Amino acid sequence: MFHQRINQIHRKGEVHAVRERNAITTGSTTARQKNFGRANGRFFAILGLGAGILMILQWVTLSTPSWAAAGEASEHLSKFLEIPLPGESFPKNLKFPLYEQNNIQYFSAGLGKEERSLPYPPYPLKLIFVKGKRAFLTSVAIEVLQKDGTNLISIPGEEVQGPWLFLNLPAGKYVIKATDSSGTTLEKTINIAAKKTSTVHFRWP
């Protein structure tokens, strides 16, 4: 009887010990799971932060005209024209290639609503290229001829990556020839007055 009692106590002790080990094991597993969850949370937070920074960098890149860098390859490139953006915009400026031929500077702009709302230098001539009723047109090659027919400047389509072209021409009479990417040429004779901006539309059907 005495030995049976001892055995029962011994078995109870073993059961209790097993339960304690199970509780410790369960607690350790739970702790490991919590630590793993925290590590995962930190990992995904860092991953999300990295993705956010990448999106911002892409946005900054897209906010600067892609053809600004391409303009560096042009032999006519003079410098870059920076136009400040209103308010607390980021970036604070938009950058446009400023070209020059025969001491005449010109630049192209007007891509998107943001560019069309900017204050540009008051160049004497602004050309606007349109196809159909409303669609803007880019990559238009321009020839500017003096009144005697002498070619003053020839602007390749690669330098006209926006639907607006600003030219710092002196006052006088000129013939402007505009050729779209399909090879169709339109021609207009214009008179430029001093201290005034003349806006001329070229519209292709």
Contacts in CASP RR format, 6 or more apart in sequence:
PFRMAT RR
TARGET T0000
AUTHOR 0000-0000-0000
METHOD contacts of the structure
MODEL  1
MFHQRINQIHRKGEVHAVRERNAITTGSTTARQKNFGRANGRFFAILGLG
AGILMILQWVTLSTPSWAAAGEASEHLSKFLEIPLPGESFPKNLKFPLYE
QNNIQYFSAGLGKEERSLPYPPYPLKLIFVKGKRAFLTSVAIEVLQKDGT
NLISIPGEEVQGPWLFLNLPAGKYVIKATDSSGTTLEKTINIAAKKTSTV
HFRWP
60 90 0 8 1.000
60 91 0 8 1.000
63 90 0 8 1.000
63 91 0 8 1.000
63 94 0 8 1.000
64 91 0 8 1.000
64 94 0 8 1.000
64 95 0 8 1.000
65 94 0 8 1.000
65 95 0 8 1.000
65 96 0 8 1.000
65 111 0 8 1.000
65 115 0 8 1.000
65 161 0 8 1.000
67 97 0 8 1.000
67 108 0 8 1.000
67 161 0 8 1.000
67 162 0 8 1.000
68 80 0 8 1.000
68 95 0 8 1.000
68 96 0 8 1.000
68 97 0 8 1.000
70 158 0 8 1.000
70 161 0 8 1.000
71 77 0 8 1.000
71 97 0 8 1.000
71 158 0 8 1.000
71 159 0 8 1.000
72 97 0 8 1.000
74 97 0 8 1.000
74 99 0 8 1.000
74 158 0 8 1.000
74 159 0 8 1.000
76 99 0 8 1.000
76 100 0 8 1.000
76 101 0 8 1.000
76 155 0 8 1.000
76 159 0 8 1.000
77 97 0 8 1.000
77 98 0 8 1.000
77 99 0 8 1.000
77 100 0 8 1.000
78 98 0 8 1.000
78 99 0 8 1.000
78 100 0 8 1.000
78 105 0 8 1.000
79 98 0 8 1.000
80 95 0 8 1.000
80 96 0 8 1.000
80 97 0 8 1.000
80 98 0 8 1.000
81 95 0 8 1.000
81 96 0 8 1.000
81 97 0 8 1.000
81 98 0 8 1.000
81 107 0 8 1.000
81 121 0 8 1.000
82 93 0 8 1.000
82 94 0 8 1.000
82 95 0 8 1.000
82 96 0 8 1.000
83 93 0 8 1.000
83 94 0 8 1.000
83 96 0 8 1.000
83 109 0 8 1.000
83 118 0 8 1.000
83 119 0 8 1.000
83 120 0 8 1.000
84 92 0 8 1.000
84 93 0 8 1.000
85 91 0 8 1.000
85 92 0 8 1.000
85 93 0 8 1.000
85 94 0 8 1.000
85 114 0 8 1.000
85 118 0 8 1.000
94 114 0 8 1.000
94 115 0 8 1.000
94 118 0 8 1.000
96 107 0 8 1.000
96 108 0 8 1.000
96 109 0 8 1.000
97 107 0 8 1.000
97 108 0 8 1.000
97 159 0 8 1.000
98 105 0 8 1.000
98 106 0 8 1.000
98 107 0 8 1.000
99 105 0 8 1.000
99 106 0 8 1.000
99 107 0 8 1.000
99 155 0 8 1.000
99 159 0 8 1.000
100 106 0 8 1.000
101 152 0 8 1.000
101 153 0 8 1.000
101 154 0 8 1.000
101 155 0 8 1.000
102 152 0 8 1.000
102 153 0 8 1.000
104 144 0 8 1.000
104 152 0 8 1.000
104 153 0 8 1.000
104 167 0 8 1.000
104 168 0 8 1.000
104 169 0 8 1.000
105 123 0 8 1.000
105 167 0 8 1.000
105 168 0 8 1.000
106 123 0 8 1.000
106 153 0 8 1.000
106 155 0 8 1.000
106 165 0 8 1.000
106 166 0 8 1.000
106 167 0 8 1.000
106 168 0 8 1.000
107 165 0 8 1.000
107 166 0 8 1.000
108 138 0 8 1.000
108 159 0 8 1.000
108 160 0 8 1.000
108 161 0 8 1.000
108 162 0 8 1.000
108 164 0 8 1.000
108 165 0 8 1.000
108 166 0 8 1.000
109 115 0 8 1.000
109 118 0 8 1.000
109 120 0 8 1.000
109 162 0 8 1.000
109 164 0 8 1.000
109 166 0 8 1.000
110 116 0 8 1.000
110 136 0 8 1.000
110 162 0 8 1.000
110 163 0 8 1.000
110 164 0 8 1.000
111 138 0 8 1.000
111 161 0 8 1.000
111 162 0 8 1.000
111 163 0 8 1.000
116 164 0 8 1.000
120 166 0 8 1.000
121 166 0 8 1.000
121 168 0 8 1.000
122 197 0 8 1.000
123 166 0 8 1.000
123 167 0 8 1.000
123 168 0 8 1.000
123 169 0 8 1.000
123 197 0 8 1.000
124 167 0 8 1.000
124 168 0 8 1.000
124 169 0 8 1.000
124 170 0 8 1.000
124 171 0 8 1.000
124 192 0 8 1.000
124 193 0 8 1.000
124 194 0 8 1.000
124 196 0 8 1.000
124 197 0 8 1.000
124 198 0 8 1.000
125 166 0 8 1.000
125 167 0 8 1.000
125 168 0 8 1.000
125 169 0 8 1.000
125 190 0 8 1.000
125 192 0 8 1.000
125 197 0 8 1.000
125 198 0 8 1.000
125 200 0 8 1.000
126 164 0 8 1.000
126 165 0 8 1.000
126 166 0 8 1.000
126 167 0 8 1.000
126 197 0 8 1.000
126 198 0 8 1.000
126 199 0 8 1.000
126 200 0 8 1.000
127 142 0 8 1.000
127 164 0 8 1.000
127 165 0 8 1.000
127 166 0 8 1.000
127 167 0 8 1.000
127 176 0 8 1.000
127 178 0 8 1.000
127 199 0 8 1.000
127 200 0 8 1.000
127 201 0 8 1.000
127 202 0 8 1.000
128 136 0 8 1.000
128 163 0 8 1.000
128 164 0 8 1.000
128 199 0 8 1.000
128 200 0 8 1.000
128 201 0 8 1.000
128 202 0 8 1.000
129 136 0 8 1.000
129 137 0 8 1.000
129 138 0 8 1.000
129 140 0 8 1.000
129 160 0 8 1.000
129 162 0 8 1.000
129 163 0 8 1.000
129 164 0 8 1.000
129 165 0 8 1.000
129 178 0 8 1.000
129 180 0 8 1.000
129 201 0 8 1.000
129 202 0 8 1.000
129 204 0 8 1.000
130 136 0 8 1.000
130 137 0 8 1.000
130 163 0 8 1.000
130 201 0 8 1.000
130 202 0 8 1.000
130 203 0 8 1.000
130 204 0 8 1.000
131 137 0 8 1.000
131 180 0 8 1.000
131 203 0 8 1.000
131 204 0 8 1.000
131 205 0 8 1.000
132 203 0 8 1.000
132 204 0 8 1.000
132 205 0 8 1.000
136 162 0 8 1.000
136 163 0 8 1.000
137 163 0 8 1.000
137 180 0 8 1.000
137 204 0 8 1.000
138 160 0 8 1.000
138 161 0 8 1.000
138 162 0 8 1.000
138 163 0 8 1.000
139 157 0 8 1.000
139 158 0 8 1.000
139 160 0 8 1.000
139 161 0 8 1.000
139 180 0 8 1.000
139 181 0 8 1.000
140 157 0 8 1.000
140 160 0 8 1.000
140 165 0 8 1.000
140 178 0 8 1.000
140 179 0 8 1.000
140 180 0 8 1.000
140 181 0 8 1.000
140 202 0 8 1.000
141 154 0 8 1.000
141 155 0 8 1.000
141 156 0 8 1.000
141 157 0 8 1.000
141 160 0 8 1.000
141 178 0 8 1.000
141 179 0 8 1.000
142 153 0 8 1.000
142 154 0 8 1.000
142 155 0 8 1.000
142 157 0 8 1.000
142 160 0 8 1.000
142 165 0 8 1.000
142 176 0 8 1.000
142 177 0 8 1.000
142 178 0 8 1.000
142 179 0 8 1.000
143 151 0 8 1.000
143 153 0 8 1.000
143 154 0 8 1.000
143 155 0 8 1.000
143 176 0 8 1.000
143 177 0 8 1.000
143 179 0 8 1.000
144 151 0 8 1.000
144 152 0 8 1.000
144 153 0 8 1.000
144 154 0 8 1.000
144 155 0 8 1.000
144 167 0 8 1.000
144 169 0 8 1.000
144 174 0 8 1.000
144 175 0 8 1.000
144 176 0 8 1.000
145 151 0 8 1.000
145 152 0 8 1.000
145 174 0 8 1.000
145 175 0 8 1.000
145 176 0 8 1.000
145 177 0 8 1.000
146 152 0 8 1.000
146 173 0 8 1.000
146 174 0 8 1.000
146 175 0 8 1.000
147 172 0 8 1.000
147 173 0 8 1.000
147 174 0 8 1.000
147 175 0 8 1.000
149 175 0 8 1.000
152 174 0 8 1.000
155 165 0 8 1.000
157 181 0 8 1.000
169 192 0 8 1.000
170 192 0 8 1.000
171 192 0 8 1.000
171 193 0 8 1.000
171 194 0 8 1.000
172 191 0 8 1.000
172 192 0 8 1.000
173 189 0 8 1.000
173 190 0 8 1.000
173 191 0 8 1.000
173 192 0 8 1.000
174 189 0 8 1.000
174 190 0 8 1.000
174 191 0 8 1.000
174 192 0 8 1.000
175 187 0 8 1.000
175 188 0 8 1.000
175 189 0 8 1.000
175 190 0 8 1.000
176 187 0 8 1.000
176 188 0 8 1.000
176 189 0 8 1.000
176 190 0 8 1.000
176 200 0 8 1.000
176 202 0 8 1.000
177 185 0 8 1.000
177 186 0 8 1.000
177 187 0 8 1.000
178 185 0 8 1.000
178 186 0 8 1.000
178 187 0 8 1.000
178 188 0 8 1.000
178 202 0 8 1.000
179 185 0 8 1.000
179 186 0 8 1.000
180 204 0 8 1.000
184 204 0 8 1.000
186 202 0 8 1.000
186 203 0 8 1.000
186 204 0 8 1.000
188 200 0 8 1.000
188 202 0 8 1.000
190 198 0 8 1.000
190 200 0 8 1.000
191 198 0 8 1.000
192 198 0 8 1.000
END
